[in-house]
Amino acid sequence: MHSNTIGTVTARPLALRTATAADLGEVLALLAETADWLNGRGVRQWPAGGFPAARIAPLIETGDMYLVEGERGVVATIALDGNADPEFWQAEDVPGAALYVHKLSVARSCSGLGLGRALLDWAGLRVVAAGGRWLRLDCSKDNMRLQDYYRGQRFTHLRTVDLPHRASGALFQRPGGVRGGLGTVLPFTDRRGFGERRAPLVSSHDSSLAEHV
């Protein structure tokens, strides 16, 4: 993805930063747009109408929600933390060896421009900076197109956890870095930087780590 492609969407350079309480409304609106788009296509992973503020505000309060903004305001979001969902990730997965992606969302006006891919690359670099091994996520059990997208981003499907009360459950991971490597030029300025906060991860050299790819 080239920055001049994104430049056709906004004249102001895109920048990634940590979301603040003042951003809650814009973040909720973008997540609601994505949720409605998903539900309109029969994908029930996110609630119709988006998430309540009580679900998103804690991510902002802990500093785990990030946004990309440009001339039009917030155009993408991602939450990244070390919190492994206990219904999905088991002890043998060594949950502490990874960072986990949540609430990845790109404005429909920017769809197809590669912002999602770039945010996953940024998250992979954060894994390396934190001394971790894996970038992980869970997604809809029934959305094969989304699962294929993550496979195209060099994620490996580990397994699907089929719980009746969860629409999500397809578990994916890839090594830290950029789609498995360690070099890229991102189409946004990282105002947060990689070294501000380091999640407490298991060392990537721990011989007890489970090897999945």
PLY file of the C-alpha trace (Angstrom):
ply
format ascii 1.0
element vertex 213
property float x
property float y
property float z
element edge 212
property int vertex1
property int vertex2
end_header
0.00 0.00 0.00
1.32 3.41 -0.93
0.78 6.56 1.08
-0.25 8.49 -2.03
-3.22 6.13 -2.40
-4.43 7.05 1.06
-3.67 10.66 0.19
-6.59 10.64 -2.24
-8.88 10.21 0.75
-7.45 12.98 2.89
-5.16 15.92 2.18
-3.90 15.83 5.76
-1.34 13.10 6.50
-2.81 10.22 8.45
-1.63 9.75 12.02
-2.11 6.99 14.55
-2.45 7.91 18.20
-3.85 6.60 21.45
-7.57 7.34 21.79
-8.69 9.64 24.61
-12.00 10.07 26.38
-12.83 12.94 24.03
-12.66 10.48 21.08
-15.29 8.10 22.46
-18.13 9.45 20.30
-16.19 9.20 17.03
-14.88 5.74 17.90
-18.40 4.50 18.72
-19.74 5.97 15.47
-17.08 4.22 13.37
-17.63 0.90 15.15
-21.40 1.29 14.67
-20.90 1.91 10.95
-18.85 -1.26 10.66
-21.27 -3.27 12.79
-24.23 -2.22 10.65
-22.30 -3.06 7.49
-21.46 -6.52 8.86
-24.99 -7.21 10.05
-26.36 -6.08 6.70
-24.37 -8.92 5.17
-25.54 -11.49 7.70
-22.42 -11.40 9.87
-23.48 -11.27 13.53
-20.07 -10.95 15.19
-20.73 -7.36 16.33
-24.08 -6.16 17.75
-26.36 -4.28 15.36
-26.01 -0.57 16.03
-22.52 -0.99 17.44
-21.15 -1.36 20.93
-22.41 0.44 24.02
-20.07 3.04 25.44
-19.54 0.82 28.49
-17.77 -1.74 26.27
-15.41 0.70 24.59
-14.69 3.30 27.27
-12.57 0.86 29.36
-10.31 0.21 26.35
-9.75 3.93 26.06
-9.22 4.34 29.79
-6.51 1.65 29.84
-4.77 3.13 26.81
-5.42 0.08 24.63
-7.57 1.73 21.94
-5.85 3.46 19.03
-7.20 5.43 16.12
-6.05 6.69 12.76
-7.24 10.15 11.87
-6.95 12.52 8.94
-8.76 15.48 7.50
-12.12 13.73 7.85
-11.55 12.72 11.44
-11.28 9.13 12.65
-10.97 6.70 9.73
-9.81 3.53 11.51
-9.56 1.97 14.95
-7.77 -0.92 16.56
-7.53 -2.15 20.14
-4.37 -4.02 21.08
-3.65 -5.57 24.45
-2.37 -8.63 26.23
-5.80 -9.79 27.38
-6.47 -13.28 26.04
-10.15 -14.21 26.03
-10.30 -17.16 28.48
-13.16 -18.76 26.55
-10.92 -19.07 23.51
-7.25 -19.20 24.49
-6.02 -22.12 26.58
-3.02 -22.59 28.83
-1.19 -24.58 26.15
-1.45 -21.54 23.85
0.76 -19.62 26.32
-1.61 -16.63 26.28
0.99 -14.26 27.70
3.24 -14.71 24.65
0.96 -12.65 22.42
-0.80 -9.38 21.86
-4.45 -9.56 20.83
-6.27 -7.50 18.22
-9.81 -6.29 18.94
-12.22 -3.80 17.37
-10.32 -3.45 14.10
-12.46 -1.15 12.00
-11.98 0.96 8.87
-14.41 3.60 7.64
-16.36 2.45 4.61
-15.08 5.51 2.73
-11.56 4.07 3.12
-12.44 0.45 2.39
-10.05 -1.30 0.05
-7.15 1.08 0.58
-5.15 -1.20 2.84
-5.56 0.54 6.20
-6.57 -2.71 7.90
-3.45 -4.42 6.59
-1.30 -1.51 7.75
-2.81 -1.58 11.24
-2.10 -5.31 11.51
1.50 -4.64 10.47
1.73 -1.91 13.11
0.34 -4.32 15.70
2.88 -6.94 14.63
5.69 -4.45 15.20
4.28 -3.76 18.65
4.57 -7.47 19.43
8.26 -7.39 18.56
8.84 -4.20 20.56
7.16 -5.79 23.58
9.34 -8.90 23.38
6.44 -11.14 22.41
6.02 -13.86 19.85
2.51 -13.84 18.40
-0.13 -11.48 17.08
-3.52 -13.08 17.66
-7.20 -12.45 17.05
-10.56 -14.16 16.99
-13.22 -13.54 14.37
-16.63 -14.75 13.22
-17.02 -18.52 13.01
-19.21 -18.21 9.92
-17.57 -15.39 7.95
-15.36 -17.34 5.55
-14.52 -14.20 3.57
-13.11 -12.52 6.67
-11.20 -15.66 7.59
-9.71 -15.76 4.10
-8.71 -12.12 4.50
-6.69 -12.97 7.60
-5.13 -15.94 5.86
-4.12 -13.50 3.12
-2.39 -11.45 5.83
-0.33 -14.54 6.71
-2.34 -15.50 9.76
-2.70 -19.21 10.48
-6.06 -20.62 11.55
-5.43 -22.53 14.77
-8.91 -23.83 15.52
-12.51 -22.76 15.84
-14.12 -22.71 19.28
-17.85 -23.20 18.77
-19.71 -21.74 21.75
-23.47 -21.22 21.33
-23.40 -17.79 22.98
-20.48 -16.46 20.91
-20.59 -15.46 17.24
-16.81 -15.25 17.24
-14.51 -18.20 17.78
-12.24 -18.67 14.75
-8.76 -18.25 16.23
-5.84 -16.93 14.18
-2.24 -16.02 14.86
0.93 -15.02 13.04
4.46 -14.27 14.23
5.24 -10.76 15.39
6.57 -8.33 12.83
5.20 -7.32 9.45
3.24 -10.19 7.95
5.92 -12.42 9.40
8.83 -10.09 8.54
10.42 -7.05 10.15
10.38 -4.08 7.79
7.74 -1.79 6.31
6.74 1.80 5.65
3.35 2.51 7.22
0.97 4.99 5.56
0.46 6.87 8.80
2.66 8.59 11.36
2.79 6.69 14.64
2.43 9.45 17.21
2.36 6.94 20.01
5.63 5.19 19.22
6.51 1.58 19.91
8.26 2.02 23.25
5.81 3.94 25.45
4.09 0.96 27.05
5.32 -2.58 26.97
2.82 -5.33 27.64
4.11 -7.98 30.08
4.75 -10.85 27.69
6.51 -14.18 27.95
9.94 -14.05 26.32
9.91 -15.04 22.67
12.83 -17.36 23.48
10.94 -19.32 26.17
11.32 -22.96 25.18
7.91 -23.77 26.67
6.07 -21.74 24.04
3.70 -23.79 21.88
4.72 -23.77 18.19
1.74 -23.52 15.84
3.16 -22.30 12.53
0 1
1 2
2 3
3 4
4 5
5 6
6 7
7 8
8 9
9 10
10 11
11 12
12 13
13 14
14 15
15 16
16 17
17 18
18 19
19 20
20 21
21 22
22 23
23 24
24 25
25 26
26 27
27 28
28 29
29 30
30 31
31 32
32 33
33 34
34 35
35 36
36 37
37 38
38 39
39 40
40 41
41 42
42 43
43 44
44 45
45 46
46 47
47 48
48 49
49 50
50 51
51 52
52 53
53 54
54 55
55 56
56 57
57 58
58 59
59 60
60 61
61 62
62 63
63 64
64 65
65 66
66 67
67 68
68 69
69 70
70 71
71 72
72 73
73 74
74 75
75 76
76 77
77 78
78 79
79 80
80 81
81 82
82 83
83 84
84 85
85 86
86 87
87 88
88 89
89 90
90 91
91 92
92 93
93 94
94 95
95 96
96 97
97 98
98 99
99 100
100 101
101 102
102 103
103 104
104 105
105 106
106 107
107 108
108 109
109 110
110 111
111 112
112 113
113 114
114 115
115 116
116 117
117 118
118 119
119 120
120 121
121 122
122 123
123 124
124 125
125 126
126 127
127 128
128 129
129 130
130 131
131 132
132 133
133 134
134 135
135 136
136 137
137 138
138 139
139 140
140 141
141 142
142 143
143 144
144 145
145 146
146 147
147 148
148 149
149 150
150 151
151 152
152 153
153 154
154 155
155 156
156 157
157 158
158 159
159 160
160 161
161 162
162 163
163 164
164 165
165 166
166 167
167 168
168 169
169 170
170 171
171 172
172 173
173 174
174 175
175 176
176 177
177 178
178 179
179 180
180 181
181 182
182 183
183 184
184 185
185 186
186 187
187 188
188 189
189 190
190 191
191 192
192 193
193 194
194 195
195 196
196 197
197 198
198 199
199 200
200 201
201 202
202 203
203 204
204 205
205 206
206 207
207 208
208 209
209 210
210 211
211 212
